[in-house]
Amino acid sequence: QVQLVESGGGLVQAGGSLRLSCVISGRIVSLNTIGWYRQAPGKQRELVARFNFGGTEIIADSLKGRFTISRDNAKNTVYLQMNSLKSGGSGVYYCSRYPVPWGNWGQGSQVTVTS
């Protein structure tokens, strides 16, 4: 069973930056199949960033220019760099497979953006 460990979240003022990390273990996966998801309070989980088949990042339209997804194959880790954060960016961030997430989620990483 795959294990997903997200980290790097925290409390940040609007306009600030955070970098999230997702360490994947338990099975061999192509990091190109990993995406970052966000669940804001009272809302459904949504995809915010992923890679396409060729490894190019795909960022949600509302986040383009501010969020970047990257990976380190040697560390089996996927990152989400979040710049110019807005209050709408608050939520719990998870990583998982895209397009069909695994049945088990990690604990997520809480991001709280204050104005």
N, C-alpha and C positions, 0 to 999 in steps of 0.2 A: 504494500500500500504506500502510496506517495505521501511524504510529509512536506508540509509547506510552513515555513517560519518567516513571518513578516516582521520588520522592525524599522525604526527610524522616525516614527511619528512623534507628535508632541504638540505643544501649544506654540502658536506662531502668530504674530501680528499680520494683518492684511498687508500685502506687498512683500512679505518675507518668502523664504525658500525652505524647502525640506527635501531630503533625498531618502526615499524608502528602499529597503532591500528585501528581497525574497530569496531565501535559500531553499532549494529543492533537493530532497533526498528520498531514498527508498526505491527508486526505479530510475531507469535511464530514459530521459526525455530529451527531445530537441527543444532548446530554449526558444526557438522560433514559434513554438506552439503556446507560449505562455502570455497571458495578458494580465493587466491590472484592472481590478474592479473596485468600485466605491459604493458604499451604502450610506447614504445620508439619513439622518434621523427621520423616521416616518416614511421613508421612500424605499423603493425596490433597489436592489443591487443593480448597478449599471457598469458597463464596460467603459473604461477611460483610455486605455492604451493597449496596444498589442503589436505584434510583428506580422507582416504578411509572409507568404511562403518563401519569398526571397530574402527575408530578414530585414526588410525596410520597416521602420516604425510607422504605425497607423495611430494617430491621435484623434480623439473625439473632437468634432468641429469647434466646440466652445472652448476647448483647451489648447488648440493649436497655437504655437508660438510661446507657450508658457510651460507645457509639460513635455518631457522627453523620456522615452523608454530605451534602456540599453541592457546589455547582458555581458557577463563574464563567463565564458564556457568553462574555464579552468576552475572556477569557484562554484559552478552550477548555480549562479546567482543572477537574478534579473533585478534591475533598478528602475525606479521611477523618480526622476528629477522634477520637482514642482517649483516653479518660480512665479513671482508676482501672484501669490495666492490671494484668493478672494474669500469672503465669508461663506460663499456657496461651496467652497472646497472642503468644508468640514465633513467628517464622516469617518467610517472605518474602511480602510483600504485593504483589499485582499488580492492575492495573486492566485491564479489557477490556470488550467488549460483553456485554450480558446479553439473552436467556438463552443465546445461542450465542456463546461467545468467538471472537474472530478467530483465525486459524491462527497468527499470530505474537504472541508475548508480549514485553513489555518485559523489562528486566533485573531488574525488581522492586526492592523496598526492604526491606532486612533490618531486622527489629525483634527485639531481644533484651531480654526482661524478666527482671531478676534479683531474687531474693528477699532 
